[in-house]
């Protein structure tokens, strides 16, 4: 079929599915991507692509693929796939949980970097509930990991006078004033948790940016998830 019609979307998707079942994830990803380019409204290919990317531990791109699949379910031609909604909502949540997990060694390297232009910083996707600044059990574990990272960085020779500023960010749901207030409370609550975890309060500062500094366009639930975050910024003495 592809020899006769190289952009036959169903043939591309079927071949990708076959490659995935055979364990050839590289070719499976390639054919799923070709299918999404052949027809950007063909939801099935995004679901398959996300599954392959999860197996490859590419959680950032997997989440984008899953969100694309879920968004396209509203189109009439994709109604037959709506029975998979809950499954792929769970898969999206799994990918987001993976994105939220903290690689402490990577964070130490980023916050301890002396070669950057401007203050070194790292983003953490804290698991706050929508509209809430309460530290959940999942977020508490993230705070524990952040505390370990911050203590290691601040005990590094050369950073004796440095501080870490905890910056809160929100998505664009709600008003700018209320989001600014919410981001400030989130940053303050994270700081309070870090102090409980033995990070000296004098070495921490807070700032709430609200929705002012998005890292994505807020066009879908996953992009809004990415914008709901906390940034850790290393401030040296002269800053």
C-alpha positions in Angstrom: 0.0 0.0 0.0 2.8 2.4 0.9 4.6 1.7 -2.4 1.5 2.9 -4.2 0.6 5.7 -1.7 3.5 6.7 0.5 1.2 8.9 2.7 -1.6 6.4 3.3 -2.1 7.2 6.9 -3.8 3.9 8.0 -1.1 1.9 6.2 1.6 3.9 8.0 -0.1 3.5 11.3 -0.5 -0.3 10.8 3.1 -0.7 9.8 4.2 1.3 12.9 2.0 -0.9 15.1 3.6 -4.0 13.6 7.1 -2.7 14.1 6.2 -1.8 17.8 4.9 -5.4 18.4 8.2 -6.7 16.9 10.2 -4.6 19.3 11.6 -2.3 16.6 10.8 0.9 18.5 13.0 3.1 16.3 11.1 2.2 13.1 7.8 2.2 15.0 8.4 5.8 16.0 9.4 6.8 12.5 6.3 5.4 10.9 4.0 6.8 13.6 5.5 10.2 13.0 5.0 9.9 9.3 1.4 9.0 10.0 0.9 12.2 12.1 2.4 14.3 9.3 0.3 12.6 6.6 -2.8 13.5 8.6 -2.4 15.7 11.7 -6.0 14.8 12.7 -5.5 11.0 12.8 -5.7 10.4 16.5 -4.7 6.8 16.6 -1.1 7.6 15.4 -0.6 9.9 18.4 -1.6 7.2 20.8 0.8 4.7 19.3 3.6 7.3 19.2 3.1 8.1 22.8 3.2 4.4 23.8 6.5 4.0 21.9 8.0 7.1 23.4 7.1 5.9 26.9 8.9 2.6 26.2 11.9 4.7 25.1 11.6 6.7 28.4 11.1 10.0 26.4 8.4 11.2 28.8 8.3 14.8 27.7 7.5 13.9 24.1 5.2 11.1 25.2 3.1 13.4 27.2 2.7 15.8 24.2 1.6 12.8 22.0 -0.9 11.6 24.6 -2.3 15.1 24.9 -2.6 15.4 21.1 -4.6 12.1 21.1 -6.9 13.3 23.8 -7.5 16.7 22.2 -8.3 15.1 18.8 -11.0 12.9 20.3 -13.4 15.8 20.0 -13.3 15.6 16.2 -16.2 13.5 14.7 -13.8 11.3 12.7 -12.1 10.2 16.0 -15.3 9.3 18.0 -14.5 5.6 17.6 -11.4 6.1 19.8 -13.2 7.8 22.6 -13.5 4.4 24.5 -9.8 4.8 25.1 -10.1 8.2 26.8 -9.6 7.0 30.4 -6.7 4.8 29.4 -4.8 7.6 27.8 -5.7 10.1 30.5 -3.9 7.7 32.8 -1.0 7.3 30.4 -0.7 11.1 30.3 -0.7 11.3 34.1 2.0 8.6 34.2 4.2 10.6 31.8 3.6 13.8 33.8 4.6 12.0 37.0 7.8 10.9 35.3 8.5 14.5 34.2 7.9 15.6 37.8 10.4 13.2 39.2 13.7 14.8 40.3 17.1 13.8 39.0 19.1 15.1 41.9 22.5 14.7 40.2 21.3 16.7 37.2 19.8 19.4 39.5 23.0 19.8 41.4 24.9 20.2 38.2 22.5 22.8 36.9 22.4 24.9 40.1 26.1 24.6 40.6 27.0 25.7 37.1 29.4 28.6 37.0 29.4 29.1 33.2 25.9 30.3 32.6 24.8 33.8 31.6 22.6 35.0 34.4 21.7 33.1 37.6 21.6 29.3 37.2 18.1 27.9 37.7 16.2 24.6 37.4 12.4 24.1 37.0 10.5 21.6 39.1 6.9 20.6 38.3 5.5 20.5 41.8 2.3 18.4 42.2 0.0 21.2 43.4 -3.7 20.7 42.9 -5.3 23.2 40.6 -5.8 26.5 42.5 -4.2 25.2 45.7 -0.9 25.9 47.4 -1.1 22.9 49.8 1.9 20.6 49.8 0.6 17.1 48.9 2.4 13.9 49.9 3.8 13.7 46.4 5.0 17.3 46.5 6.5 16.7 49.9 8.8 14.0 48.4 9.8 16.5 45.7 10.6 19.0 48.5 12.7 16.4 50.2 14.7 15.9 47.0 15.0 19.7 46.5 16.3 20.1 50.0 19.0 17.5 49.4 20.0 19.3 46.2 20.0 22.8 47.8 22.1 21.7 50.8 24.6 20.1 48.5 24.9 23.1 46.3 25.1 25.6 49.2 27.8 23.5 50.9 29.9 23.6 47.7 33.1 25.7 48.0 32.6 29.1 46.4 28.9 29.3 47.2 29.3 30.1 50.9 27.4 33.4 50.4 24.9 32.2 47.8 21.2 31.8 48.3 18.4 29.9 46.5 15.3 31.8 45.4 12.2 29.7 45.2 10.0 31.2 42.4 6.4 30.2 41.9 4.6 30.0 38.5 1.1 29.3 37.4 -0.8 28.6 34.2 -3.1 31.2 32.7 -6.4 29.9 34.3 -7.8 32.6 36.5 -7.0 36.2 36.8 -3.5 37.7 36.8 -3.8 39.1 40.3 -5.1 35.9 41.9 -2.4 33.9 40.0 0.3 36.2 41.3 -1.0 35.7 44.9 -1.3 31.9 44.4 2.3 31.6 43.0 3.6 33.6 46.0 1.8 31.3 48.4 3.1 28.2 46.6 6.7 29.5 46.8 6.3 30.4 50.5 4.9 26.9 51.2 7.8 25.3 49.4 10.2 27.4 51.3 8.5 26.5 54.6 8.8 22.8 53.7 12.5 23.2 52.8 13.2 24.9 56.2 11.5 21.9 57.9 13.9 19.7 56.0 16.9 21.6 57.5 17.6 24.1 54.7 18.6 27.4 56.6 15.8 29.9 56.2 18.5 32.7 55.8 19.7 31.0 52.6 16.3 31.0 50.9 14.2 33.7 49.3 10.8 33.6 47.5 9.1 35.3 44.6 5.8 34.7 42.9 5.6 35.4 39.1 2.0 34.2 38.6 1.4 33.6 34.8 4.1 36.1 33.7 6.8 33.6 32.7 5.3 30.7 30.9 7.5 28.0 29.3 4.7 26.9 27.0 1.7 28.5 25.4 -1.0 27.2 27.7 -3.0 25.9 24.7 -3.9 22.5 26.3 -4.0 20.8 29.7 -0.5 19.4 29.4 1.0 22.8 28.5 -0.8 24.3 31.5 0.7 21.5 33.6 4.2 22.4 32.5 3.6 26.0 33.4 2.5 25.1 37.0 6.0 24.9 38.4 8.6 26.1 40.9 12.0 27.4 39.8 15.0 27.2 42.0 17.4 30.1 41.2 20.9 30.4 42.7 21.7 33.9 43.7 25.3 34.7 44.4 26.5 37.6 46.7 26.6 40.2 43.9 23.1 39.3 42.8 
